[in-house]
């Protein structure tokens, strides 16, 4: 899956929010993503990660996306 | 699938800390599993490592079990804590230490 497709998918789910995508290995299957969205407000870490991963359910299943490292924060949170 | 769920239930019932991982604690077969193992070892937490590469049923079953599509997965007292990212975040924030102290 191309980095641009990852970014597009996340931007559809989190419209107008900051989305960054890093191809960790240059092989288009190990990614790190950062999403900053107020849609995460009130969600636990687990729920946030589940929400982000659900956008790639099919690709994680087939292994097209082998690894997805996730960082999430709301606009008020400094890091995470 | 019912059988897999029972098998996972049993593992979680018998072990307070379970890491579903690729490879073993001695020989992790994936960087994320290695990182998860290193965190637990650093905290000196005794855990049961379940090598999903040895059991394709559990490998698929555990993903549905906790609605979590990737490996590794850490369970403490039958509850899904998260994958290696969450473990690292919690470890750095000191929250993982607190969780083990309170739950074990």
N, CA and C atoms of all chains as a GROMACS GRO file, in nm:
protein
  552
    1UNK      N    1   0.084  -0.118   0.000
    1UNK     CA    2   0.000   0.000   0.000
    1UNK      C    3   0.089   0.125   0.000
    2UNK      N    4   0.058   0.218  -0.090
    2UNK     CA    5   0.143   0.337  -0.103
    2UNK      C    6   0.120   0.434   0.014
    3UNK      N    7   0.226   0.505   0.052
    3UNK     CA    8   0.211   0.604   0.159
    3UNK      C    9   0.098   0.703   0.131
    4UNK      N   10   0.082   0.741   0.004
    4UNK     CA   11  -0.024   0.836  -0.030
    4UNK      C   12  -0.163   0.776  -0.005
    5UNK      N   13  -0.176   0.646  -0.029
    5UNK     CA   14  -0.305   0.579  -0.004
    5UNK      C   15  -0.336   0.574   0.145
    6UNK      N   16  -0.230   0.548   0.223
    6UNK     CA   17  -0.247   0.544   0.369
    6UNK      C   18  -0.296   0.680   0.417
    7UNK      N   19  -0.229   0.783   0.368
    7UNK     CA   20  -0.261   0.919   0.412
    7UNK      C   21  -0.404   0.955   0.371
    8UNK      N   22  -0.439   0.919   0.249
    8UNK     CA   23  -0.574   0.948   0.198
    8UNK      C   24  -0.681   0.880   0.281
    9UNK      N   25  -0.656   0.754   0.314
    9UNK     CA   26  -0.751   0.675   0.392
    9UNK      C   27  -0.773   0.741   0.530
   10UNK      N   28  -0.662   0.784   0.589
   10UNK     CA   29  -0.674   0.845   0.723
   10UNK      C   30  -0.739   0.983   0.715
   11UNK      N   31  -0.711   1.054   0.608
   11UNK     CA   32  -0.770   1.187   0.595
   11UNK      C   33  -0.920   1.179   0.571
   12UNK      N   34  -0.964   1.068   0.511
   12UNK     CA   35  -1.109   1.048   0.496
   12UNK      C   36  -1.174   1.022   0.631
   13UNK      N   37  -1.102   0.948   0.714
   13UNK     CA   38  -1.156   0.914   0.846
   13UNK      C   39  -1.144   1.031   0.942
   14UNK      N   40  -1.038   1.110   0.926
   14UNK     CA   41  -1.015   1.224   1.015
   14UNK      C   42  -1.002   1.352   0.932
   15UNK      N   43  -1.114   1.397   0.874
   15UNK     CA   44  -1.107   1.508   0.779
   15UNK      C   45  -1.057   1.637   0.845
   16UNK      N   46  -0.965   1.702   0.776
   16UNK     CA   47  -0.915   1.831   0.824
   16UNK      C   48  -0.811   1.818   0.934
   17UNK      N   49  -0.781   1.695   0.976
   17UNK     CA   50  -0.687   1.677   1.086
   17UNK      C   51  -0.546   1.649   1.036
   18UNK      N   52  -0.450   1.670   1.125
   18UNK     CA   53  -0.310   1.643   1.092
   18UNK      C   54  -0.287   1.493   1.080
   19UNK      N   55  -0.238   1.451   0.964
   19UNK     CA   56  -0.205   1.310   0.943
   19UNK      C   57  -0.064   1.302   0.884
   20UNK      N   58   0.023   1.227   0.949
   20UNK     CA   59   0.157   1.207   0.894
   20UNK      C   60   0.184   1.058   0.877
   21UNK      N   61   0.247   1.023   0.767
   21UNK     CA   62   0.272   0.883   0.737
   21UNK      C   63   0.422   0.864   0.709
   22UNK      N   64   0.481   0.766   0.777
   22UNK     CA   65   0.623   0.736   0.754
   22UNK      C   66   0.636   0.590   0.710
   23UNK      N   67   0.701   0.570   0.598
   23UNK     CA   68   0.733   0.435   0.552
   23UNK      C   69   0.862   0.394   0.622
   24UNK      N   70   0.852   0.306   0.720
   24UNK     CA   71   0.966   0.278   0.809
   24UNK      C   72   1.078   0.203   0.740
   25UNK      N   73   1.043   0.122   0.643
   25UNK     CA   74   1.144   0.034   0.584
   25UNK      C   75   1.166   0.062   0.436
   26UNK      N   76   1.086   0.153   0.379
   26UNK     CA   77   1.096   0.180   0.237
   26UNK      C   78   1.035   0.071   0.151
   27UNK      N   79   0.962  -0.020   0.215
   27UNK     CA   80   0.907  -0.133   0.141
   27UNK      C   81   0.754  -0.127   0.131
   28UNK      N   82   0.697  -0.016   0.174
   28UNK     CA   83   0.554   0.008   0.163
   28UNK      C   84   0.467  -0.094   0.236
   29UNK      N   85   0.522  -0.153   0.344
   29UNK     CA   86   0.437  -0.240   0.426
   29UNK      C   87   0.460  -0.226   0.578
   30UNK      N   88   0.562  -0.147   0.615
   30UNK     CA   89   0.583  -0.116   0.756
   30UNK      C   90   0.567   0.035   0.773
   31UNK      N   91   0.459   0.075   0.837
   31UNK     CA   92   0.432   0.217   0.846
   31UNK      C   93   0.422   0.267   0.989
   32UNK      N   94   0.457   0.394   1.004
   32UNK     CA   95   0.422   0.462   1.127
   32UNK      C   96   0.332   0.578   1.088
   33UNK      N   97   0.223   0.595   1.162
   33UNK     CA   98   0.134   0.707   1.134
   33UNK      C   99   0.112   0.790   1.260
   34UNK      N  100   0.097   0.918   1.237
   34UNK     CA  101   0.061   1.009   1.346
   34UNK      C  102  -0.070   1.076   1.306
   35UNK      N  103  -0.167   1.071   1.396
   35UNK     CA  104  -0.295   1.138   1.370
   35UNK      C  105  -0.326   1.229   1.488
   36UNK      N  106  -0.349   1.354   1.456
   36UNK     CA  107  -0.389   1.449   1.561
   36UNK      C  108  -0.533   1.489   1.534
   37UNK      N  109  -0.622   1.444   1.621
   37UNK     CA  110  -0.764   1.469   1.595
   37UNK      C  111  -0.841   1.479   1.726
   38UNK      N  112  -0.936   1.569   1.728
   38UNK     CA  113  -1.020   1.578   1.847
   38UNK      C  114  -1.124   1.466   1.852
   39UNK      N  115  -1.131   1.387   1.746
   39UNK     CA  116  -1.219   1.269   1.750
   39UNK      C  117  -1.168   1.167   1.853
   40UNK      N  118  -1.043   1.183   1.897
   40UNK     CA  119  -0.988   1.091   1.997
   40UNK      C  120  -1.026   1.130   2.140
   41UNK      N  121  -1.084   1.246   2.155
   41UNK     CA  122  -1.117   1.294   2.290
   41UNK      C  123  -1.206   1.192   2.362
   42UNK      N  124  -1.165   1.157   2.482
   42UNK     CA  125  -1.246   1.066   2.562
   42UNK      C  126  -1.225   0.919   2.532
   43UNK      N  127  -1.142   0.889   2.430
   43UNK     CA  128  -1.114   0.749   2.398
   43UNK      C  129  -0.988   0.703   2.471
   44UNK      N  130  -0.987   0.578   2.513
   44UNK     CA  131  -0.867   0.521   2.574
   44UNK      C  132  -0.764   0.495   2.465
   45UNK      N  133  -0.641   0.464   2.507
   45UNK     CA  134  -0.536   0.432   2.410
   45UNK      C  135  -0.581   0.319   2.318
   46UNK      N  136  -0.635   0.215   2.381
   46UNK     CA  137  -0.679   0.099   2.304
   46UNK      C  138  -0.782   0.139   2.199
   47UNK      N  139  -0.879   0.217   2.242
   47UNK     CA  140  -0.987   0.257   2.150
   47UNK      C  141  -0.933   0.342   2.035
   48UNK      N  142  -0.839   0.430   2.065
   48UNK     CA  143  -0.779   0.513   1.960
   48UNK      C  144  -0.708   0.427   1.857
   49UNK      N  145  -0.628   0.333   1.906
   49UNK     CA  146  -0.554   0.248   1.813
   49UNK      C  147  -0.649   0.159   1.733
   50UNK      N  148  -0.753   0.108   1.800
   50UNK     CA  149  -0.850   0.025   1.729
   50UNK      C  150  -0.917   0.106   1.618
   51UNK      N  151  -0.947   0.232   1.647
   51UNK     CA  152  -1.013   0.317   1.548
   51UNK      C  153  -0.923   0.338   1.427
   52UNK      N  154  -0.795   0.367   1.452
   52UNK     CA  155  -0.702   0.390   1.340
   52UNK      C  156  -0.680   0.260   1.261
   53UNK      N  157  -0.661   0.150   1.334
   53UNK     CA  158  -0.633   0.023   1.265
   53UNK      C  159  -0.752  -0.024   1.182
   54UNK      N  160  -0.873   0.012   1.227
   54UNK     CA  161  -0.991  -0.036   1.155
   54UNK      C  162  -0.996   0.019   1.013
   55UNK      N  163  -0.928   0.131   0.989
   55UNK     CA  164  -0.924   0.186   0.854
   55UNK      C  165  -0.843   0.096   0.759
   56UNK      N  166  -0.761   0.009   0.817
   56UNK     CA  167  -0.676  -0.079   0.736
   56UNK      C  168  -0.701  -0.226   0.766
   57UNK      N  169  -0.824  -0.256   0.806
   57UNK     CA  170  -0.858  -0.393   0.847
   57UNK      C  171  -0.822  -0.494   0.738
   58UNK      N  172  -0.861  -0.465   0.615
   58UNK     CA  173  -0.837  -0.560   0.506
   58UNK      C  174  -0.688  -0.579   0.481
   59UNK      N  175  -0.616  -0.467   0.477
   59UNK     CA  176  -0.472  -0.475   0.444
   59UNK      C  177  -0.390  -0.539   0.556
   60UNK      N  178  -0.434  -0.520   0.681
   60UNK     CA  179  -0.364  -0.584   0.792
   60UNK      C  180  -0.389  -0.735   0.788
   61UNK      N  181  -0.507  -0.771   0.743
   61UNK     CA  182  -0.543  -0.912   0.737
   61UNK      C  183  -0.461  -0.984   0.630
   62UNK      N  184  -0.450  -0.923   0.514
   62UNK     CA  185  -0.377  -0.989   0.405
   62UNK      C  186  -0.226  -0.977   0.422
   63UNK      N  187  -0.184  -0.884   0.508
   63UNK     CA  188  -0.041  -0.863   0.524
   63UNK      C  189   0.014  -0.759   0.428
   64UNK      N  190  -0.074  -0.702   0.347
   64UNK     CA  191  -0.029  -0.595   0.257
   64UNK      C  192   0.030  -0.482   0.342
   65UNK      N  193  -0.034  -0.456   0.455
   65UNK     CA  194   0.028  -0.373   0.558
   65UNK      C  195   0.068  -0.469   0.669
   66UNK      N  196   0.198  -0.488   0.684
   66UNK     CA  197   0.246  -0.587   0.781
   66UNK      C  198   0.251  -0.526   0.921
   67UNK      N  199   0.297  -0.403   0.929
   67UNK     CA  200   0.312  -0.341   1.060
   67UNK      C  201   0.265  -0.197   1.053
   68UNK      N  202   0.191  -0.159   1.153
   68UNK     CA  203   0.138  -0.025   1.159
   68UNK      C  204   0.162   0.029   1.300
   69UNK      N  205   0.259   0.118   1.308
   69UNK     CA  206   0.290   0.180   1.436
   69UNK      C  207   0.207   0.308   1.443
   70UNK      N  208   0.143   0.331   1.557
   70UNK     CA  209   0.045   0.439   1.563
   70UNK      C  210   0.075   0.536   1.676
   71UNK      N  211   0.069   0.663   1.643
   71UNK     CA  212   0.074   0.766   1.746
   71UNK      C  213  -0.052   0.851   1.731
   72UNK      N  214  -0.117   0.876   1.840
   72UNK     CA  215  -0.239   0.958   1.833
   72UNK      C  216  -0.232   1.067   1.939
   73UNK      N  217  -0.294   1.178   1.909
   73UNK     CA  218  -0.312   1.280   2.011
   73UNK      C  219  -0.430   1.368   1.971
   74UNK      N  220  -0.487   1.434   2.069
   74UNK     CA  221  -0.588   1.535   2.040
   74UNK      C  222  -0.514   1.667   2.026
   75UNK      N  223  -0.586   1.770   1.980
   75UNK     CA  224  -0.516   1.896   1.954
   75UNK      C  225  -0.460   1.959   2.081
   76UNK      N  226  -0.521   1.924   2.194
   76UNK     CA  227  -0.475   1.982   2.319
   76UNK      C  228  -0.356   1.909   2.380
   77UNK      N  229  -0.334   1.785   2.336
   77UNK     CA  230  -0.228   1.705   2.397
   77UNK      C  231  -0.094   1.734   2.334
   78UNK      N  232   0.012   1.748   2.416
   78UNK     CA  233   0.143   1.784   2.363
   78UNK      C  234   0.206   1.673   2.280
   79UNK      N  235   0.205   1.553   2.330
   79UNK     CA  236   0.272   1.442   2.263
   79UNK      C  237   0.190   1.316   2.278
   80UNK      N  238   0.233   1.213   2.208
   80UNK     CA  239   0.166   1.086   2.233
   80UNK      C  240   0.161   0.999   2.111
   81UNK      N  241  -1.423  -2.178   1.541
   81UNK     CA  242  -1.378  -2.059   1.613
   81UNK      C  243  -1.404  -2.069   1.762
   82UNK      N  244  -1.513  -2.136   1.797
   82UNK     CA  245  -1.548  -2.150   1.939
   82UNK      C  246  -1.434  -2.217   2.015
   83UNK      N  247  -1.372  -2.314   1.950
   83UNK     CA  248  -1.262  -2.387   2.014
   83UNK      C  249  -1.143  -2.296   2.042
   84UNK      N  250  -1.113  -2.210   1.946
   84UNK     CA  251  -1.001  -2.118   1.962
   84UNK      C  252  -1.028  -2.025   2.078
   85UNK      N  253  -1.150  -1.977   2.086
   85UNK     CA  254  -1.186  -1.884   2.193
   85UNK      C  255  -1.167  -1.952   2.329
   86UNK      N  256  -1.209  -2.078   2.336
   86UNK     CA  257  -1.191  -2.152   2.461
   86UNK      C  258  -1.043  -2.170   2.494
   87UNK      N  259  -0.967  -2.198   2.391
   87UNK     CA  260  -0.823  -2.217   2.410
   87UNK      C  261  -0.759  -2.088   2.463
   88UNK      N  262  -0.799  -1.976   2.406
   88UNK     CA  263  -0.744  -1.847   2.451
   88UNK      C  264  -0.792  -1.815   2.592
   89UNK      N  265  -0.921  -1.840   2.616
   89UNK     CA  266  -0.976  -1.821   2.752
   89UNK      C  267  -0.891  -1.897   2.854
   90UNK      N  268  -0.859  -2.019   2.818
   90UNK     CA  269  -0.784  -2.103   2.913
   90UNK      C  270  -0.644  -2.048   2.938
   91UNK      N  271  -0.578  -2.006   2.833
   91UNK     CA  272  -0.444  -1.947   2.848
   91UNK      C  273  -0.451  -1.826   2.941
   92UNK      N  274  -0.553  -1.741   2.920
   92UNK     CA  275  -0.565  -1.618   2.998
   92UNK      C  276  -0.606  -1.647   3.142
   93UNK      N  277  -0.683  -1.752   3.160
   93UNK     CA  278  -0.722  -1.790   3.296
   93UNK      C  279  -0.603  -1.841   3.376
   94UNK      N  280  -0.511  -1.908   3.305
   94UNK     CA  281  -0.401  -1.972   3.376
   94UNK      C  282  -0.281  -1.881   3.398
   95UNK      N  283  -0.275  -1.771   3.322
   95UNK     CA  284  -0.158  -1.684   3.330
   95UNK      C  285  -0.197  -1.538   3.344
   96UNK      N  286  -0.153  -1.474   3.451
   96UNK     CA  287  -0.192  -1.334   3.472
   96UNK      C  288  -0.135  -1.240   3.367
   97UNK      N  289  -0.015  -1.269   3.318
   97UNK     CA  290   0.044  -1.183   3.215
   97UNK      C  291   0.078  -1.268   3.093
   98UNK      N  292   0.016  -1.237   2.981
   98UNK     CA  293   0.038  -1.315   2.860
   98UNK      C  294   0.075  -1.222   2.745
   99UNK      N  295   0.184  -1.256   2.678
   99UNK     CA  296   0.223  -1.184   2.558
   99UNK      C  297   0.207  -1.277   2.438
  100UNK      N  298   0.111  -1.244   2.352
  100UNK     CA  299   0.098  -1.318   2.226
  100UNK      C  300   0.198  -1.255   2.130
  101UNK      N  301   0.290  -1.334   2.082
  101UNK     CA  302   0.404  -1.278   2.010
  101UNK      C  303   0.449  -1.369   1.896
  102UNK      N  304   0.537  -1.313   1.811
  102UNK     CA  305   0.599  -1.395   1.707
  102UNK      C  306   0.736  -1.436   1.756
  103UNK      N  307   0.756  -1.566   1.768
  103UNK     CA  308   0.880  -1.617   1.824
  103UNK      C  309   0.866  -1.635   1.974
  104UNK      N  310   0.979  -1.646   2.042
  104UNK     CA  311   0.978  -1.666   2.186
  104UNK      C  312   1.054  -1.552   2.253
  105UNK      N  313   1.043  -1.546   2.386
  105UNK     CA  314   1.115  -1.442   2.459
  105UNK      C  315   1.265  -1.452   2.431
  106UNK      N  316   1.316  -1.575   2.415
  106UNK     CA  317   1.459  -1.595   2.387
  106UNK      C  318   1.493  -1.556   2.243
  107UNK      N  319   1.399  -1.592   2.151
  107UNK     CA  320   1.422  -1.562   2.010
  107UNK      C  321   1.299  -1.499   1.945
  108UNK      N  322   1.278  -1.371   1.972
  108UNK     CA  323   1.166  -1.303   1.908
  108UNK      C  324   1.189  -1.298   1.756
  109UNK      N  325   1.082  -1.319   1.679
  109UNK     CA  326   1.095  -1.326   1.534
  109UNK      C  327   1.047  -1.199   1.464
  110UNK      N  328   1.024  -1.095   1.542
  110UNK     CA  329   0.975  -0.972   1.482
  110UNK      C  330   1.016  -0.858   1.575
  111UNK      N  331   1.052  -0.744   1.517
  111UNK     CA  332   1.102  -0.633   1.597
  111UNK      C  333   1.004  -0.586   1.703
  112UNK      N  334   0.876  -0.590   1.669
  112UNK     CA  335   0.776  -0.541   1.764
  112UNK      C  336   0.761  -0.637   1.882
  113UNK      N  337   0.769  -0.766   1.852
  113UNK     CA  338   0.763  -0.865   1.959
  113UNK      C  339   0.888  -0.855   2.047
  114UNK      N  340   1.000  -0.825   1.984
  114UNK     CA  341   1.125  -0.810   2.059
  114UNK      C  342   1.114  -0.690   2.154
  115UNK      N  343   1.055  -0.583   2.105
  115UNK     CA  344   1.042  -0.462   2.186
  115UNK      C  345   0.949  -0.488   2.305
  116UNK      N  346   0.839  -0.557   2.278
  116UNK     CA  347   0.743  -0.589   2.385
  116UNK      C  348   0.809  -0.676   2.491
  117UNK      N  349   0.885  -0.775   2.446
  117UNK     CA  350   0.956  -0.864   2.538
  117UNK      C  351   1.055  -0.785   2.623
  118UNK      N  352   1.130  -0.696   2.558
  118UNK     CA  353   1.232  -0.618   2.629
  118UNK      C  354   1.169  -0.532   2.738
  119UNK      N  355   1.052  -0.476   2.711
  119UNK     CA  356   0.985  -0.393   2.811
  119UNK      C  357   0.948  -0.478   2.933
  120UNK      N  358   0.889  -0.593   2.908
  120UNK     CA  359   0.847  -0.678   3.019
  120UNK      C  360   0.968  -0.727   3.099
  121UNK      N  361   1.075  -0.759   3.027
  121UNK     CA  362   1.196  -0.806   3.097
  121UNK      C  363   1.256  -0.694   3.180
  122UNK      N  364   1.252  -0.573   3.125
  122UNK     CA  365   1.307  -0.460   3.198
  122UNK      C  366   1.229  -0.435   3.327
  123UNK      N  367   1.099  -0.459   3.321
  123UNK     CA  368   1.015  -0.437   3.440
  123UNK      C  369   1.018  -0.559   3.533
  124UNK      N  370   1.092  -0.663   3.488
  124UNK     CA  371   1.106  -0.782   3.569
  124UNK      C  372   0.970  -0.848   3.594
  125UNK      N  373   0.886  -0.847   3.492
  125UNK     CA  374   0.754  -0.908   3.504
  125UNK      C  375   0.758  -1.049   3.446
  126UNK      N  376   0.709  -1.142   3.522
  126UNK     CA  377   0.702  -1.280   3.474
  126UNK      C  378   0.585  -1.291   3.378
  127UNK      N  379   0.609  -1.340   3.259
  127UNK     CA  380   0.498  -1.351   3.164
  127UNK      C  381   0.504  -1.480   3.084
  128UNK      N  382   0.387  -1.518   3.035
  128UNK     CA  383   0.376  -1.634   2.948
  128UNK      C  384   0.381  -1.583   2.804
  129UNK      N  385   0.482  -1.624   2.730
  129UNK     CA  386   0.490  -1.586   2.590
  129UNK      C  387   0.424  -1.694   2.504
  130UNK      N  388   0.325  -1.655   2.427
  130UNK     CA  389   0.259  -1.750   2.338
  130UNK      C  390   0.305  -1.722   2.195
  131UNK      N  391   0.379  -1.815   2.139
  131UNK     CA  392   0.431  -1.797   2.004
  131UNK      C  393   0.322  -1.829   1.902
  132UNK      N  394   0.268  -1.727   1.840
  132UNK     CA  395   0.155  -1.749   1.748
  132UNK      C  396   0.202  -1.816   1.617
  133UNK      N  397   0.332  -1.811   1.592
  133UNK     CA  398   0.383  -1.877   1.471
  133UNK      C  399   0.372  -2.030   1.484
  134UNK      N  400   0.361  -2.076   1.608
  134UNK     CA  401   0.346  -2.220   1.633
  134UNK      C  402   0.202  -2.265   1.619
  135UNK      N  403   0.109  -2.172   1.617
  135UNK     CA  404  -0.032  -2.209   1.623
  135UNK      C  405  -0.116  -2.113   1.538
  136UNK      N  406  -0.136  -2.150   1.411
  136UNK     CA  407  -0.209  -2.063   1.319
  136UNK      C  408  -0.350  -2.029   1.368
  137UNK      N  409  -0.410  -2.123   1.442
  137UNK     CA  410  -0.545  -2.099   1.494
  137UNK      C  411  -0.545  -1.983   1.593
  138UNK      N  412  -0.449  -1.986   1.683
  138UNK     CA  413  -0.438  -1.877   1.781
  138UNK      C  414  -0.395  -1.749   1.711
  139UNK      N  415  -0.308  -1.762   1.614
  139UNK     CA  416  -0.260  -1.644   1.542
  139UNK      C  417  -0.378  -1.565   1.484
  140UNK      N  418  -0.474  -1.633   1.424
  140UNK     CA  419  -0.591  -1.564   1.370
  140UNK      C  420  -0.693  -1.537   1.480
  141UNK      N  421  -0.709  -1.635   1.568
  141UNK     CA  422  -0.813  -1.626   1.671
  141UNK      C  423  -0.792  -1.509   1.765
  142UNK      N  424  -0.667  -1.481   1.800
  142UNK     CA  425  -0.641  -1.376   1.898
  142UNK      C  426  -0.675  -1.238   1.841
  143UNK      N  427  -0.667  -1.227   1.709
  143UNK     CA  428  -0.700  -1.098   1.646
  143UNK      C  429  -0.848  -1.066   1.660
  144UNK      N  430  -0.930  -1.170   1.644
  144UNK     CA  431  -1.074  -1.150   1.658
  144UNK      C  432  -1.111  -1.137   1.806
  145UNK      N  433  -1.040  -1.213   1.889
  145UNK     CA  434  -1.072  -1.220   2.033
  145UNK      C  435  -1.078  -1.081   2.096
  146UNK      N  436  -0.977  -0.999   2.069
  146UNK     CA  437  -0.973  -0.868   2.133
  146UNK      C  438  -0.992  -0.753   2.034
  147UNK      N  439  -1.040  -0.787   1.913
  147UNK     CA  440  -1.055  -0.686   1.809
  147UNK      C  441  -0.927  -0.606   1.792
  148UNK      N  442  -0.820  -0.680   1.774
  148UNK     CA  443  -0.687  -0.618   1.760
  148UNK      C  444  -0.615  -0.693   1.649
  149UNK      N  445  -0.588  -0.627   1.535
  149UNK     CA  446  -0.545  -0.703   1.416
  149UNK      C  447  -0.396  -0.736   1.408
  150UNK      N  448  -0.316  -0.692   1.505
  150UNK     CA  449  -0.172  -0.715   1.493
  150UNK      C  450  -0.115  -0.787   1.614
  151UNK      N  451   0.003  -0.841   1.596
  151UNK     CA  452   0.080  -0.910   1.699
  151UNK      C  453   0.206  -0.825   1.722
  152UNK      N  454   0.258  -0.805   1.839
  152UNK     CA  455   0.221  -0.866   1.967
  152UNK      C  456   0.098  -0.802   2.034
  153UNK      N  457   0.047  -0.874   2.132
  153UNK     CA  458  -0.063  -0.825   2.214
  153UNK      C  459  -0.036  -0.864   2.360
  154UNK      N  460  -0.049  -0.766   2.446
  154UNK     CA  461  -0.027  -0.794   2.589
  154UNK      C  462  -0.162  -0.801   2.662
  155UNK      N  463  -0.181  -0.910   2.734
  155UNK     CA  464  -0.299  -0.925   2.820
  155UNK      C  465  -0.255  -0.931   2.965
  156UNK      N  466  -0.320  -0.854   3.049
  156UNK     CA  467  -0.295  -0.861   3.193
  156UNK      C  468  -0.428  -0.888   3.261
  157UNK      N  469  -0.430  -0.996   3.337
  157UNK     CA  470  -0.553  -1.039   3.405
  157UNK      C  471  -0.670  -1.043   3.308
  158UNK      N  472  -0.650  -1.108   3.197
  158UNK     CA  473  -0.751  -1.134   3.095
  158UNK      C  474  -0.795  -1.010   3.017
  159UNK      N  475  -0.728  -0.899   3.042
  159UNK     CA  476  -0.768  -0.776   2.974
  159UNK      C  477  -0.660  -0.733   2.875
  160UNK      N  478  -0.704  -0.696   2.755
  160UNK     CA  479  -0.609  -0.649   2.654
  160UNK      C  480  -0.554  -0.512   2.693
  161UNK      N  481  -0.422  -0.506   2.706
  161UNK     CA  482  -0.358  -0.377   2.735
  161UNK      C  483  -0.324  -0.305   2.606
  162UNK      N  484  -0.273  -0.380   2.507
  162UNK     CA  485  -0.244  -0.320   2.377
  162UNK      C  486  -0.128  -0.388   2.308
  163UNK      N  487  -0.083  -0.326   2.198
  163UNK     CA  488   0.030  -0.376   2.123
  163UNK      C  489   0.157  -0.306   2.169
  164UNK      N  490   0.264  -0.317   2.090
  164UNK     CA  491   0.393  -0.268   2.138
  164UNK      C  492   0.398  -0.115   2.146
  165UNK      N  493   0.325  -0.046   2.061
  165UNK     CA  494   0.323   0.102   2.071
  165UNK      C  495   0.266   0.147   2.204
  166UNK      N  496   0.152   0.089   2.239
  166UNK     CA  497   0.087   0.127   2.364
  166UNK      C  498   0.174   0.087   2.482
  167UNK      N  499   0.235  -0.032   2.472
  167UNK     CA  500   0.324  -0.075   2.581
  167UNK      C  501   0.437   0.025   2.600
  168UNK      N  502   0.496   0.071   2.488
  168UNK     CA  503   0.608   0.164   2.497
  168UNK      C  504   0.563   0.299   2.554
  169UNK      N  505   0.449   0.347   2.507
  169UNK     CA  506   0.396   0.474   2.559
  169UNK      C  507   0.371   0.465   2.710
  170UNK      N  508   0.308   0.355   2.751
  170UNK     CA  509   0.275   0.339   2.892
  170UNK      C  510   0.401   0.320   2.978
  171UNK      N  511   0.497   0.248   2.919
  171UNK     CA  512   0.623   0.225   2.988
  171UNK      C  513   0.696   0.358   3.012
  172UNK      N  514   0.699   0.439   2.907
  172UNK     CA  515   0.770   0.568   2.918
  172UNK      C  516   0.700   0.662   3.014
  173UNK      N  517   0.567   0.649   3.024
  173UNK     CA  518   0.490   0.736   3.113
  173UNK      C  519   0.484   0.680   3.255
  174UNK      N  520   0.541   0.561   3.275
  174UNK     CA  521   0.537   0.498   3.407
  174UNK      C  522   0.404   0.430   3.436
  175UNK      N  523   0.315   0.427   3.336
  175UNK     CA  524   0.182   0.371   3.360
  175UNK      C  525   0.179   0.220   3.362
  176UNK      N  526   0.271   0.162   3.287
  176UNK     CA  527   0.275   0.016   3.282
  176UNK      C  528   0.320  -0.039   3.418
  177UNK      N  529   0.416   0.030   3.477
  177UNK     CA  530   0.464  -0.008   3.609
  177UNK      C  531   0.348  -0.005   3.710
  178UNK      N  532   0.269   0.102   3.704
  178UNK     CA  533   0.154   0.118   3.793
  178UNK      C  534   0.051   0.008   3.770
  179UNK      N  535   0.027  -0.021   3.642
  179UNK     CA  536  -0.070  -0.125   3.608
  179UNK      C  537  -0.031  -0.259   3.669
  180UNK      N  538   0.097  -0.295   3.656
  180UNK     CA  539   0.141  -0.424   3.711
  180UNK      C  540   0.135  -0.423   3.863
  181UNK      N  541   0.170  -0.310   3.921
  181UNK     CA  542   0.169  -0.300   4.066
  181UNK      C  543   0.026  -0.318   4.118
  182UNK      N  544  -0.068  -0.257   4.050
  182UNK     CA  545  -0.208  -0.262   4.096
  182UNK      C  546  -0.277  -0.393   4.064
  183UNK      N  547  -0.237  -0.454   3.953
  183UNK     CA  548  -0.313  -0.571   3.907
  183UNK      C  549  -0.254  -0.705   3.951
  184UNK      N  550  -0.125  -0.706   3.980
  184UNK     CA  551  -0.063  -0.836   4.010
  184UNK      C  552  -0.046  -0.857   4.160
   0.00000   0.00000   0.00000
